[in-house]
Amino acid sequence: MAETRPLYLGPRLRRLRRELGLTQQVMAEDLGISPSYVALLERNQRPVTADMLLRLARTYRMDVTDLANEDGETYTRRIAEVLRDPIFSDIDLPPLETADLATSFPGISEALLRLHGAYVREQQALAQRAAGEGDAQDRDPLAEAQGYFAKNRNYFDALDRQAEQLAQEIEAEGGAAKFLAKKGVRVRFLPPEVLLHALRRFDRHNQQLLIADTLDAASRAFQIAIHIAYTEMRSELGRLVRQQPFSTQTAEALVKRGLAAYAAGAIVMPYERFAKIVEARSYDIGAIRGVFGASFEQVAHRLTTLQRPGQEGVPFFFLRVDEAGNVAKRLDGAGFSFAAHGGGCPLWNLHQAFRRPGEVLTQWLELPDGQRFFSIARTAGASGGGHGRPRMQHAVALACAAHDADKLVYARSEQPAVPTPIGVTCRLCHRAECEARSAPPIGREILTDEYRRPAQPFAFAES
């Protein structure tokens, strides 16, 4: 008789509770158990019984199979990705053992994932210090805000659902301007000089929303949507911010601003309709932006948020850089490791987008651990307006796992090419044969030879 293994769903249960916006107390009342028992379940200190699994499924209208299988499969995939790290290359790690670890020992699996994550972050920190960056990185409010969105996988269900309702109300009123007019707010488009060079300003005294008239139609619509998000979704934005303690007020302000921008995108591109259009148009951003009157970058950013259970899209990594290579924004939903700051790999054609503005560039990529991705890159609209004013140009990139590429119209039009080997950053890339390297990797001894100059900038010892 086969042995019945206990079922542990701690991370899955915690994620479900957060997606539903519940406290442990409320979930305990829903399920007829104590809050302390919910805490034990979430920490994998108690298995989920068959009765509890049925209660969860009935109470929250979920499929039992989805509840029971998700974490084991997820852990197996994530641990397999971790074990592809070159540091484990000389160890025999059969896939069956990996699957058994993930299924039978979820606590150990979670500990291994956290430990490897800490190792990777420390390696990146060492690379940043070696590049001359300060030790205050851990307290950087921007990094803290980015970490908040990464932890939530850039998906906020409550915001999305409220934004969908608002989008219906806005459509029923005949547009965002008429929606605001009904609430006593007039929308006006004025020269930037009148707005003291701001893009958007709300005049509370006169109840006027002032928008710079130099913005294009997509940017105007987005700025109006941000104002609606701040005013109509204030309670939910505040609740999300209060849930997470931040080290500084700056970090909290950055997170709130990011959540408002998220909500604005959800108002302009409501989730359910957006997801259907995306699938019907095979992720063709040019076609999708026409449907919603949005910019290329707005659509690309919105694609990273398609994480609703049962309506998930392709997981994407999103990156925006300036012409100097500085990273202005990054969102990772595809397990794509890349430098959080400047100094990325020059072999990625994202950096060539500035020489071919407006053109979508595609590329197959391979990271040092063997993971393969498909990437699209394009310049985003330049900011600024008027003669003599500086114009900032950015490029944005989306990357998805190679096995998801066939869902994208960009990959269907070409045969899979030999992937370009790229690295996270030179300090963490151990490809000795790379001719594009600008710095040696951490921990490798550099060899000097007075009689031979290799094609690579550096030669290394074998060990």
C-alpha positions, 0 to 999 in steps of 0.5 A: 500500500502506497504511503500517503504523504502529508500535504503542505501548502504554506506559501500557497495559502499565504499567497491566497490570503493576501490575494483575497485581502484577508487577515489571518483572523478573518481567514480563520473565521471563514474556515472555522479554525483559530488564527494561530492554526492559520499561522501554523499552516502558512509556516508549513508547521502543520499539513493541510488535511483533506477536510481543510482542503475541502473547506478552502475550496468551498469557502473561496470557490477554488478547484481542489486540484489547483490548491493541492498541486501548485506549490509542489510544481512551483518548488520543483521548477524553482529548485531546478532553476537554482541547481543550474547555477554553475556553482553546482555544476560538478554535483550529480543532481537527478531530476527525480531527487529535485522533485522529491525534495520539493514535494516531500520537504517544502520547508527545506525547499523554501530554505534552499531558495531563500539561501540561494537568493541571499547568495545571489544578492550578496554576489551582486552587492560584491560586484557593485562594491567592486564597481565603486558603489556605496555601502548604503545600497541596502538602505536605498529607498528606490531599491526598497520600492523595487523590492516591494513590487518584485515580492508581489510579482507586480500584481495587485488583485484588489487594485485591478478589480477596482480599476475594472469597475472604474473603467466601466463607469468612465466608459458609461460617462463617455470618457475620463474627462466627462467622468471627472466633470460629473464629480466637479473637476474640469480637465484643462490642457495648458503650456508647461510654463503655466504649470511651472514645467510640471506634467500634471497638477491638480488645482484644488481651489478651482477644482481643475486638473491641469495637464501639459499640452505638450504630452501626446494623447497616450500620455495625457490619458495616462496622467488623467488616469493617475489622478483618478487612481489617487482620488477614487482608489485612495483607500486601497492605495493606503491599505496596501502601503500600510501593510508593509513597513518601510525604512524611510518615508521616501521608500513609502512615497515611491511605492505609493507612486508606483501603485498609483501608476499601476492602477492608472494602467489598469484603468486605461487597460482593464484586466479582463479585456486587456488579457483577451486582446493580448491573447487574440493579438498574440502579444503584438504590442503595436496592435494592442496599443492601438486598441487602448490608445496607449504607448508602447512602454505602457503596454509593455509594462502592463503585460508584466501584470498579467498574473490573475489566477486562471487568467495568467499571461506569459511571465515577462521581465521588463527593463527600461534603460537610458542611453548611458545604460542606466537602469530606470526601471526593472520588473522581473516575472520571468526569472531573468537575472539582470543587473539592478543598476548600470553595467549590463551586458553589451551583447544584449541588443537592447542597447542597440535600440537607440541606433534604430529608433522605433524598430522592434528588435528581437533576440534569443538569449542564454544566461550563464546557468543555461536558461534561455529567453526570447527578448524584444526591445524598442525605444520608448517615446522621448520625453520633453517638448518644444525647441531647445528643451532636452529630450530624454530617450529610453529603450524598453525590453521584454524578455520571456522564457524560451518555451513561452516564445511561440505565443508571441507574434515576434517569435513566430515570424522567425526560426529560433536562432542560436542564442546569444550568450549574455551575462548578468554583469561582467563581475558575475559572468564567468564566461572566459571566452567573452570578448565583450567583457569590461571587467574580470569576474569576482573570484577569478585569478587573472593571468598575464602573458608577456608573449601572447595577447588573447582576443579576450580582454582578460585571461584567467586561471582554470580554477 
